[in-house]
Structures are given as structure tokens and as C-alpha cells.
Amino acid sequence: MTADLQFRPLKAPLSNKQLLAWRKDAEMEGATPQNKAHDPRGKVQWVSVEAKGKQIGIARLELAPPEFCFVSELIISSKFRRQGIGHWFLNRIEQYCLSQSIRRLVLEAREGTDSFYKSQLFINDPYLPHLLKKDINPFQRKVFSPLYS
């Protein structure tokens, strides 16, 4: 299935209604983050993974070049989980971050997702143990042509 997937930076942030639907599907509880168009600390970019023109995964990237990208709201639709799509999507997020001259991903893993992120070579941050981090290898092979400039 991964051959049919496409990575897409979104032109506009998700609406709160859309985000609530994604979070409900992922059984995520708690307050819904506010979608700000502009964040003074850096750039917020929503990205998606699509299959046959249908959005099947989303992620919110808080870009703070050149140091890091904080990945949040990474959600794959429940119908498409455990098919390698999350691994594929995270790899494309790394490629996107490299194109933005960012060298590290940082995230806070939800309960039960540690093994997924550790399989992607994330490690506990020694200074902030509730966060996972991964240094992106700038020499890793590019897998796709960017759809963004």
C-alpha cells in the first residue's frame, strides 16, 4: 500500500471540527489545541498522508529551524493502522524537515505509542525525559521529490 501514498503539506490548518474528528478516531482525550495561523516562536505546518486522494493521516509540525521540529497530533486513521503507514509518514516528515534545514525531531509520545517511536530510533531526551527526540541524518537517502518549495 505504501506505493500509493502521497505526502502533502496543507495550505491551511485543520479546523477545530476536523481536528476533533481525528482525535476522536484516535481515542485522544483532553483539550483540543488551538489552531493558530501564526505562532511567534516559529512556523506551524500541518501535513497529511493521502491514499487515492483521501486523507488518511495528519500531523502538526512546529518548525523551529535549524534546531528542531516538534511533532504533535500525528494521527493515522484507525482503518489504516498497523500497515506501515505511520513509519512511512514519519520518514516523509523527516525528509520535509531536512528540506527546511531542521536537524532534530522532538515529540511527546502518547501512552502506548513508545514502542512505535523507539522502532523509528527515537530516544528519551536526557534533559526532558517526558519527550522523545531523534537526530535526523542529513545523509539519508531522499525517497521522494518534494511537493513543496
C-alpha positions in Angstrom: 0.0 0.0 0.0 2.9 2.4 0.7 3.4 2.8 -3.1 0.0 4.5 -3.3 0.7 7.1 -0.6 1.3 10.8 -1.0 2.8 13.3 1.5 1.1 16.7 1.4 1.9 19.9 3.3 -1.5 21.5 3.9 -2.1 25.1 2.8 -4.3 25.9 5.8 -4.6 24.5 9.3 -7.3 22.0 10.2 -10.4 23.4 11.6 -11.2 22.5 15.2 -14.1 20.4 14.0 -11.7 18.4 11.7 -9.2 18.0 14.4 -11.8 16.8 16.9 -12.9 14.2 14.4 -9.3 12.9 14.0 -8.7 13.0 17.8 -12.0 11.0 18.4 -10.9 8.4 15.9 -7.5 8.1 17.7 -9.3 7.9 21.1 -7.4 11.0 22.3 -9.0 12.8 25.2 -8.4 16.2 26.6 -8.5 19.7 25.4 -8.2 20.5 21.7 -5.2 22.6 20.9 -5.9 25.9 19.3 -5.1 26.2 15.6 -3.2 29.4 15.3 -2.3 30.6 11.9 0.8 32.3 13.1 3.0 31.4 16.1 5.7 33.9 17.1 8.0 31.1 18.2 8.2 29.5 14.7 6.2 28.2 11.8 3.3 25.7 12.2 2.8 23.4 9.3 0.1 20.8 9.0 0.9 17.8 6.8 -1.1 14.8 5.7 -0.7 11.4 4.1 -3.2 10.6 1.4 -4.2 7.4 -0.3 -6.1 7.6 -3.6 -6.9 11.2 -2.9 -8.3 10.5 0.6 -6.6 11.9 3.7 -5.7 9.0 6.0 -3.2 10.7 8.3 -2.3 14.1 9.7 0.4 15.7 11.8 1.1 19.1 13.2 4.7 20.3 12.8 6.0 23.2 14.9 9.1 24.2 12.9 12.0 26.0 14.8 14.8 25.9 12.3 17.6 25.0 12.4 17.3 23.3 15.7 14.2 21.2 15.8 10.6 20.3 14.8 8.1 19.5 17.5 5.7 16.8 16.0 2.3 16.7 17.5 -1.2 15.4 16.6 0.4 12.6 14.5 -2.7 10.5 13.8 -3.3 7.7 11.3 -6.9 6.8 10.6 -7.9 3.7 12.6 -8.8 1.9 9.4 -5.2 2.2 8.2 -3.2 1.5 11.3 -0.7 -1.4 11.5 0.0 -1.3 7.8 3.4 0.6 7.9 1.8 3.9 7.1 2.9 5.6 10.3 6.5 4.6 9.6 6.2 5.9 6.0 4.6 9.1 7.2 7.3 9.8 9.8 10.0 9.2 7.3 8.5 11.7 5.0 8.2 14.2 7.9 11.9 13.7 8.4 12.6 14.4 4.7 10.4 17.5 4.9 12.3 18.8 8.0 15.6 18.2 6.2 14.4 20.3 3.3 13.7 23.1 5.9 17.3 22.7 7.4 16.0 21.2 10.6 18.1 18.5 12.2 16.1 17.1 15.1 12.5 15.8 15.7 11.0 16.1 19.2 7.7 14.8 20.4 5.7 13.7 23.4 4.5 10.1 22.9 1.0 9.2 23.9 0.6 6.3 26.2 1.1 3.0 24.3 3.0 4.6 21.4 6.5 4.4 22.8 7.4 1.2 21.0 6.4 2.7 17.7 8.6 5.7 18.1 11.5 3.7 19.5 11.3 1.5 16.4 11.8 4.7 14.5 15.0 5.3 16.5 13.6 8.0 18.9 15.3 8.1 22.3 14.3 9.7 25.6 15.7 13.2 25.9 18.1 13.2 28.9 17.0 16.8 29.9 13.3 16.4 29.4 12.5 12.7 30.0 8.8 13.0 29.0 10.0 13.9 25.5 11.4 11.7 22.8 13.9 13.0 20.2 15.6 11.9 17.1 18.5 13.5 15.3 17.9 13.4 11.6 20.7 12.1 9.4 21.4 14.7 6.7 23.0 12.0 4.6 19.9 9.7 4.5 18.7 8.9 1.0 15.9 11.1 -0.3 13.0 8.9 -1.1 10.7 11.2 -3.0 10.6 14.5 -4.8 9.3 17.3 -2.6 5.9 18.7 -3.4 6.9 22.0 -1.8 9.4 24.7 -2.5 
